Amino acid sequence: MSESPPDSRKKDAPRLHAVAAAGGALARKEDPDAILRRLEWTVIRRLDGLLQGDYRTLFRAFGLDLADLREYQLHDDVRHIDWNVTARLQTPYVREFHADREVTAWFLLDLSGSVDFGSGNVRKRALSTELTAVLGRLLTRHGNRVGAILYSDKIDGVVPAGAGRRHVLQILDRMMKPAAPAARKETNLGDLMEKAQSAIKRRSVIFVVSDFISTPGWARGLALLARRHEIVAVRLYDPLEMELPDLGLIVMQDAETGEQLFVDTHDARFRRQFAEAALRREAALRAALSEAGVDCLELATDDDLVDALMRFTVLRKRRSQLAAGVSLTSHR
């Protein structure tokens, strides 16, 4: 297995952002509780409608096999009735949680300088916060525990796994605290993977939420984590990181070292080289995740969060069906 994608820290790297664009993408001025209440109303409520209260499909897409089904019995909690199955079989069925009901999920959160970018109204950092809030609340609402490891240019802290809405708010509060003055260091996601290996003792579902703009070497750590845990990579990106429009002469700044370059985006050759470099990084990232056996949820700053989650759910379901078909064929 290759160590990692090629070094994405050269001057054509996507962390080299247009100063004007980065400055125009202001983060929402909301406290954690306001963010979670807004998402409960606008995102989780929509998911409730789309899934009709049956989160097994979504959870299983993330490796969370939470419940079995059995026929309804007297004194069962009617809140556990699976109405989809009940309507299909014309017999009441309830969702029965496993004896080991508690599923533990961890968020490995890359909060380095490059996630502060967004060419529109949403920065990658805000996207990370909202995804963590939605998944964290969905999980804790169903009796599971969530924890987090936060990284900027170093490990900023570990929030031990816990349950309940207040615990999700604690994670969001840690994510949104003003960062200490940057040391102008390049991101090394290998440090985050190494910390996860020592901090997460119990088999868990791990969401690695990052733009994966890092010095080389992180892919091996991810592969080691994937041997023990169910891993979902959540790759944050902005469309402007993939292709530059013709903006004329602009100043671009390295989001982590602060280095600036004066570039002419009117130059078609420069724009073509930028796009080609982005494609190479994209291919290398996909190859590294594939070798580690990790699926990736792609999340752009102009994405609808509900649509992205549903797309990923469909993708995982198809892959699972294909894998089951291959397994069945091989045993004939």
GUDRENKOL-845522 format. One line per field, with one value per residue (C-alpha): residue number from 1; x negated, y negated, z. Coordinates in steps of 0.2 Angstrom, whole numbers. Example, Ala and Ser with C-alpha at 12.3 -4.5 7.8 and 13.67 -1.06 7.14 Angstrom:
<nodes>
n	c(1, 2)
X	c(-62, -68)
Y	c(22, 5)
Z	c(39, 36)
</nodes>
This chain:
<nodes>
n	c(1, 2, 3, 4, 5, 6, 7, 8, 9, 10, 11, 12, 13, 14, 15, 16, 17, 18, 19, 20, 21, 22, 23, 24, 25, 26, 27, 28, 29, 30, 31, 32, 33, 34, 35, 36, 37, 38, 39, 40, 41, 42, 43, 44, 45, 46, 47, 48, 49, 50, 51, 52, 53, 54, 55, 56, 57, 58, 59, 60, 61, 62, 63, 64, 65, 66, 67, 68, 69, 70, 71, 72, 73, 74, 75, 76, 77, 78, 79, 80, 81, 82, 83, 84, 85, 86, 87, 88, 89, 90, 91, 92, 93, 94, 95, 96, 97, 98, 99, 100, 101, 102, 103, 104, 105, 106, 107, 108, 109, 110, 111, 112, 113, 114, 115, 116, 117, 118, 119, 120, 121, 122, 123, 124, 125, 126, 127, 128, 129, 130, 131, 132, 133, 134, 135, 136, 137, 138, 139, 140, 141, 142, 143, 144, 145, 146, 147, 148, 149, 150, 151, 152, 153, 154, 155, 156, 157, 158, 159, 160, 161, 162, 163, 164, 165, 166, 167, 168, 169, 170, 171, 172, 173, 174, 175, 176, 177, 178, 179, 180, 181, 182, 183, 184, 185, 186, 187, 188, 189, 190, 191, 192, 193, 194, 195, 196, 197, 198, 199, 200, 201, 202, 203, 204, 205, 206, 207, 208, 209, 210, 211, 212, 213, 214, 215, 216, 217, 218, 219, 220, 221, 222, 223, 224, 225, 226, 227, 228, 229, 230, 231, 232, 233, 234, 235, 236, 237, 238, 239, 240, 241, 242, 243, 244, 245, 246, 247, 248, 249, 250, 251, 252, 253, 254, 255, 256, 257, 258, 259, 260, 261, 262, 263, 264, 265, 266, 267, 268, 269, 270, 271, 272, 273, 274, 275, 276, 277, 278, 279, 280, 281, 282, 283, 284, 285, 286, 287, 288, 289, 290, 291, 292, 293, 294, 295, 296, 297, 298, 299, 300, 301, 302, 303, 304, 305, 306, 307, 308, 309, 310, 311, 312, 313, 314, 315, 316, 317, 318, 319, 320, 321, 322, 323, 324, 325, 326, 327, 328, 329, 330, 331, 332)
X	c(0, -6, -10, 1, 6, -7, -13, 2, -7, -16, -11, 3, 11, 30, 25, 18, 34, 39, 38, 53, 64, 58, 62, 79, 85, 90, 94, 112, 112, 122, 119, 119, 137, 144, 135, 141, 159, 159, 152, 165, 178, 171, 161, 165, 184, 181, 172, 187, 199, 188, 184, 201, 193, 184, 165, 159, 155, 145, 136, 132, 124, 112, 109, 121, 132, 143, 159, 167, 186, 198, 217, 226, 230, 241, 233, 220, 216, 227, 213, 202, 215, 208, 222, 214, 212, 229, 238, 229, 232, 249, 243, 236, 217, 205, 187, 177, 161, 146, 141, 126, 137, 124, 114, 99, 95, 80, 77, 59, 60, 48, 49, 33, 31, 37, 54, 58, 60, 76, 79, 97, 108, 102, 84, 78, 77, 95, 99, 89, 98, 116, 112, 105, 120, 133, 124, 120, 138, 145, 134, 137, 155, 155, 146, 128, 112, 101, 84, 72, 53, 49, 34, 28, 9, 8, 20, 31, 40, 51, 69, 73, 88, 104, 123, 136, 140, 129, 114, 116, 117, 100, 92, 99, 93, 75, 76, 81, 70, 58, 42, 25, 13, 8, -10, -10, -13, -8, 6, 0, 16, 4, 4, 23, 23, 10, 19, 35, 26, 21, 37, 51, 50, 67, 72, 81, 88, 76, 80, 64, 70, 56, 52, 37, 24, 10, -9, -11, -10, 7, 14, 5, 12, 30, 27, 22, 37, 48, 42, 51, 65, 78, 71, 81, 70, 80, 70, 74, 70, 75, 78, 65, 52, 55, 56, 51, 62, 55, 53, 39, 24, 27, 17, 18, 13, 8, 21, 9, -8, -2, -13, -6, -7, -2, 6, 14, 30, 33, 19, 28, 12, 11, 30, 27, 12, 22, 36, 24, 16, 32, 37, 21, 24, 41, 36, 22, 34, 47, 33, 27, 45, 48, 33, 38, 55, 63, 79, 79, 94, 90, 96, 95, 98, 112, 120, 137, 132, 148, 145, 127, 132, 145, 133, 120, 134, 139, 121, 117, 132, 128, 110, 117, 129, 115, 104, 117, 120, 102, 101, 116, 109, 93, 101, 111)
Y	c(0, -17, -28, -42, -53, -64, -79, -91, -105, -112, -129, -122, -115, -120, -127, -142, -152, -169, -181, -191, -175, -168, -185, -186, -169, -174, -160, -161, -170, -157, -148, -129, -127, -139, -129, -113, -119, -126, -109, -99, -110, -111, -95, -82, -85, -83, -67, -61, -64, -56, -41, -40, -38, -22, -27, -9, -13, -28, -21, -5, -16, -22, -4, -6, 10, 5, 15, 31, 34, 45, 46, 34, 42, 35, 22, 17, -1, -7, -20, -6, 0, 0, -6, -3, 16, 16, 9, 21, 37, 32, 37, 25, 27, 18, 13, 23, 16, 28, 33, 23, 8, -6, -10, -22, -34, -46, -61, -65, -84, -93, -111, -117, -133, -126, -122, -141, -143, -145, -154, -157, -159, -143, -139, -121, -123, -128, -112, -102, -109, -106, -88, -84, -91, -82, -65, -67, -71, -57, -45, -51, -52, -34, -30, -29, -38, -50, -57, -68, -72, -89, -94, -111, -111, -99, -89, -102, -90, -74, -74, -57, -48, -52, -52, -65, -82, -91, -80, -85, -103, -101, -94, -109, -121, -114, -115, -133, -140, -153, -145, -149, -159, -148, -142, -143, -124, -113, -100, -83, -71, -57, -65, -64, -46, -41, -49, -40, -23, -27, -35, -24, -8, 0, 5, -11, -20, -34, -49, -57, -75, -84, -92, -79, -93, -87, -82, -64, -49, -49, -35, -22, -27, -27, -10, -4, -12, -3, 14, 12, -1, -5, -21, -34, -48, -64, -75, -93, -104, -120, -121, -135, -122, -111, -125, -143, -155, -170, -183, -192, -197, -191, -188, -170, -165, -149, -146, -138, -146, -163, -164, -174, -174, -186, -176, -180, -169, -177, -166, -150, -140, -143, -139, -123, -118, -122, -111, -97, -97, -96, -81, -73, -76, -69, -53, -51, -54, -41, -28, -30, -29, -14, -5, -8, 0, -17, -24, -43, -55, -70, -86, -103, -120, -122, -105, -102, -92, -81, -77, -73, -61, -52, -51, -42, -31, -25, -23, -12, -2, 2, 7, 18, 27, 29, 36, 48, 54, 57, 67, 77, 81, 86, 99, 108)
Z	c(0, -4, 11, 6, -9, -16, -7, -8, 0, -15, -22, -33, -17, -14, 3, -7, -7, -15, -1, -6, -7, 10, 18, 11, 17, 35, 48, 55, 72, 81, 98, 98, 105, 91, 78, 85, 86, 68, 62, 72, 63, 45, 43, 55, 53, 34, 37, 48, 33, 20, 31, 39, 56, 50, 52, 50, 32, 36, 51, 42, 28, 42, 49, 63, 63, 77, 77, 72, 68, 77, 78, 90, 107, 121, 131, 118, 116, 101, 98, 91, 78, 61, 51, 34, 38, 47, 31, 19, 29, 37, 54, 67, 68, 81, 80, 93, 98, 101, 118, 116, 112, 114, 98, 100, 86, 86, 75, 70, 67, 56, 61, 53, 43, 26, 33, 36, 17, 8, -9, -5, 10, 19, 25, 26, 45, 46, 35, 47, 62, 55, 49, 67, 75, 64, 65, 83, 87, 77, 86, 104, 100, 98, 114, 107, 113, 103, 106, 97, 94, 88, 78, 71, 69, 84, 95, 103, 114, 116, 121, 129, 122, 130, 127, 126, 118, 130, 125, 107, 112, 122, 106, 96, 109, 108, 89, 89, 102, 95, 90, 98, 87, 73, 74, 55, 53, 39, 43, 47, 48, 53, 71, 71, 66, 79, 93, 88, 89, 107, 112, 105, 114, 109, 92, 85, 70, 66, 55, 49, 44, 34, 18, 18, 13, 23, 22, 17, 28, 35, 24, 33, 50, 42, 36, 53, 61, 47, 53, 69, 67, 54, 45, 35, 27, 26, 13, 14, -1, -10, -29, -31, -25, -40, -54, -54, -64, -74, -60, -67, -56, -38, -22, -16, 2, 10, 23, 35, 33, 28, 12, -2, -21, -34, -49, -65, -67, -84, -90, -97, -95, -77, -74, -84, -73, -57, -63, -68, -51, -43, -53, -48, -30, -31, -39, -26, -12, -19, -22, -4, 3, -8, -2, 16, 12, 17, 9, 7, 9, -2, 5, -4, 3, -9, -5, 3, 19, 18, -1, 3, 17, 6, -9, 2, 10, -7, -13, 3, 1, -18, -13, 1, -11, -24, -11, -5, -23, -26, -10, -14, -32, -24, -13, -27)
</nodes>
